[in-house]
Amino acid sequence: MAGSGERDFKRRIRSITNTEQITAAMEMVAAAKLRQAEEAAESSRPYADKLAEVLSRLSAVASDVKHPLLERRETVNNTTYIVVTGDRGLCGAFNSNVVRAASEALEQETREVENGICGVGRRGRDFFRKRGFKMQGEFVNLGDDITFTQAKEIGQFIIQLYEEGATDEVYLLYAKFINVLRQEPTLVKLLPIEPPQEEKAVDTEQTGYIADYLYEPGADAILTALLPRYVESQVYHAMLESKASEHGARMTAMGNATQNARELIDELTLQMNKARQAAITSEILEIVGGAEALRKGGN
């Protein structure tokens, strides 16, 4: 019995050791990918901010420009939620946090509208598809290296939905990367485009004059060209933030799993040694008892 119990302990320790090696390798891979994804997300932020600033200035100058992406529907009958998640699991609560935030946003919708889902990532797509939501678009298996071409395809698909009247409002939900331990679900309104509030450029070092700009070929033409680009850049930025968040969450989750496996191995090793010591002690007592019985029988 003692040998059988020791074999069971060794079998469990061997199995957990294999799991520990896998989780440790996944942690290292996620850490390497996180560095690249974090750099990509951070490098996209200045472009997104500057594009929003230019759009703000243009909207103030060309306020009379009419564009389908600026058109606000009098009656909202359909809304679309672009939910950006990962294609794979083993990343802690990353996917579930985004899905939970999307579910809460849908539950808080008080208007009589038909909600549609555009799933970017297999985890979010599968969640809403199984629950019978209207799927207006599916973009999965995008890989770890997010490209602007992928974001442009999604952006053009959403723009087409909006221009054709298939949806009246579009919201974008993704996990914003704060740090390795924190990824914040973020919901932004994508369509109709609401230009950021105009910030007056003031030369504080001189006399406080408001800066004026010359636009070529014209503010309205530039605004019309920038609106689709703005939508595509917002989608691209959200995908980069989401991918960095996914790698950060996976690195943390695999690190915790590796630590838990090591603690469990130590605990099982201690229990195995105790069981082995108890078995040895029991055998010694049996031998001593048998020898004593033989000695007394001989006398």
N, C-alpha and C positions, 0 to 999 in steps of 0.2 A: 504493500500500500504506500509505503514511504517513497519507493522509487517511482511509482505512478504519479504521486502528487508532485514530485520534483520535476518530472517530465512535463507535466501540465504547466508548471511555472515557467520552465524554460521555453515551452512552445509560445506562451503568451508574451514573454519578454522578447523573443525573436520576432514575433509579429509586430509588436509595438516599435521595436528598433527599426524594422523596415519602414514602418509608417513615419517614424521620426526622420529617417534619411530622405524620404520623399518630401515631407513638409519643409525640411531645411533647404533642400534644393529649390523648391518652389519659392521660398522666401528670398533666396539669392537671385533667382531669375526675376522676380517681381521688383526687387530693389534696383536691379540693372535697368529694367524697362521704365521704372518710375522716374529715374534721373532724366531720361530722354523725354518722357511724356511731360514731366514738370517743366522742363525747358521750353517745350513746344507751347504749352499752355501759357506760360509767362510771356513768351515772345509774341503771342497773339493778342494780348491785352492792350498794348499801346496802339496797335492798328485798329482794334475795335473801338477804343476810346476816341481816337482821332477821327475815325469815320463818323462816329456819333456827333462829334463836335462840328465837323464840316456840314453834316446833314442839318444840324441845328441852325447854322448860319444861313445855309441855302434856303431852308424853309421860311426863315424870317424875311428874306429878300424876295423869294418867289412864292409868296403866300397864296397867289391866285392860280397856281399850277394845279391842274386836275390830272390825277393819275389813279389807275385802278387800285394800287396798293395803299393809297391814301384815302380811298373811299370808305366812309363809315356807313354801314347799313342801318337804315331806320329801324328795321325789325331784325333781330338776331334769331334765326331759326336753327342754325347748325353751328356747332363749335368743334374745333379740332385740337386735341392735345398731343403734341409731339413729346413722347416719353423716351428719354435717352437712358438706356441701361447697358449692361454688359451682355456679351454672348455666353459667358461661362460663369459658373458659380465659384465656390471656395474663396470668396472675398468678403467674408463676414456679413455685416448687415447692409452692405452697399446697395445691392439690388433691391432688397426689401424696403429700405428707407425711401428710395425714389418711388417705388410702386405705392408705398403707403402715402406719400405726399400727393401723388396723382389721385389716389382713391379719395383722399380727404378733400382735394380740390373739386372733384366731381360731386361729392356728397354735399359740399357747401354751395353748389350751383342752385340758386333759387329760381332762375328763369325757366320757363317751359321751352327748353331747347333739346335738340337731339345731339348728344355728345358722340364724337368719333375719336378714334385713337390712331395715331401714326406711330408705330413701334419702331424705334431705332435701337436695335439690340434684341437678341433672342429672348432674354429673360422677361423683359417687360412685354414683348409681343405675346409670349406664351401665356403670361398671367391674364391679360385682358381678353385674349382669344378664348380661353377656357371659361371665362365668366360671361361670354356672350356679348361683349361690347362690339360695336360697329368698327371694323378695322378699315381705315381709309388708306393706309399705306404700311408697308413692311420693308424694313431695311436691316438685314441681319448678316452675320459673318463678315463684318467689315475689317476684321484684323486689328492688330495693335498699332500699326502705322497709319494713322488717320491722314488722309489727303484732302486737299481742297476740292478735288474733283468729286469725291464722294459727297462732301457737304453741298457742292453745287448741284448735284443730281437731286438731293433731298430738297434743297431750296427751290429749285425750279418746279419740282413736283407740287410743293405746297403753294407756290405762286399760281400755278395752273389751276389747282383746286379753288383758290380764292377768286381768281379772275372769272372762272366758269360759274361761280355761284354755288359750288358744292359745299362751301363752308363760309360762314360770315365772320368768324373770329378764330384766330389761331394762337395757341399758347404753347410755350416751350418750357419743358421741365427737365432739369438735369442736375447733377451733383457738382456743385462748385468746390474746387480743390482749395482747402485752407491750409492744411498740413497733413502729415502722414496719419495722424490720429483723428482728424476732423474733416469730414466732407459734408457740405451743407446743401440739402435739396433746395433748388432755386427755381421759382416760377416767374417767367416774364411773358408779357404780351408781345407777340411777334407781328400779327396782322389784325386790323389795319395798323400801319406804321404810325406811331405817335412820336414825332421828332422830339428829342430831348429839349428841355427848356433852354431858351437862348441865353447864352452868357455873353454879356457885352465885353468886348476886348478893350480895355482901358490902358492907356500908356501912363502909368502912375508916376514914372520918372519925369515926365514932361508936364503937360498941362491938363491931363485927364481927357484928351480927345478920344472919341470912340473910333476904333479902326474901321476903315472902309476898304472894300476889295473890288477889284475889277475881274469880272468873270468872262471867260472866252471858251466856247462860243456864246454862252449866256447862262445865267443862274438856273433858268427853267430847264434848259437842255442838260446841264450837269446834274441837276436834281433827278431828272427822269432816268438818267443813266446810273445814278448811284443807288436808287431805291432797291432794285433787284440785288445789287451787290451787297447792300446793307443786310438784306434777309439772309443771303448766303453766308456772309461773314458771321452773323449771329449764330447760325446753325453750326458753322465750323468751330467757332469759339466754344460753344456748348459741348460739342463732341470732344474737343481737346481737353476741356476741364473734366468731363466725365471719364475719359480714359486715364487721366492722371489720378483721379479719385479712385478708380477701380484698382489700379496698381498699388496705390497707397493702402487701400483697405485690404487687398490680398496679402501684401507684405506683412501687415499687422496681424491678420488672421493666421497666416502660416507661422509667424513668429510665436504667437500664443500657442498654437497647436504643437509646435516643436518643444516649447517649454513644458507644456502639460505632459507630453509624451515622456520627456526626461524625468519628470517628477513621478510619473506612474511607473517607469522602469525602476527607479530607485526604491519605490514602495514595494513593488513586486519582488525585487532582489532581497530586500530586508525580510519580507514574509517567507521567501524561499529559504533563506539562511536560518530563520527561526525554526521553520518546519524541519529542515535538515538537522539542526542541532537537537531538536526534540526527538527525532528519529534515532539519532546516534545515541543520545542519552538513554532512550528506551531500550535499544539493543544492548548497551553496556549493562544496564540493570538486569536484563534477561540473562546475559552471560554470567554475571556475578551470581545471580540467583540460582542458575543451573549448576554452577560450580559448587556453590555452598550446599545445594541439595545432594550432589554426588559425594561431597566430603562427608556429610552427615550419614549418608547411606553406607559409605564404606566403613565408618566407625561402628 
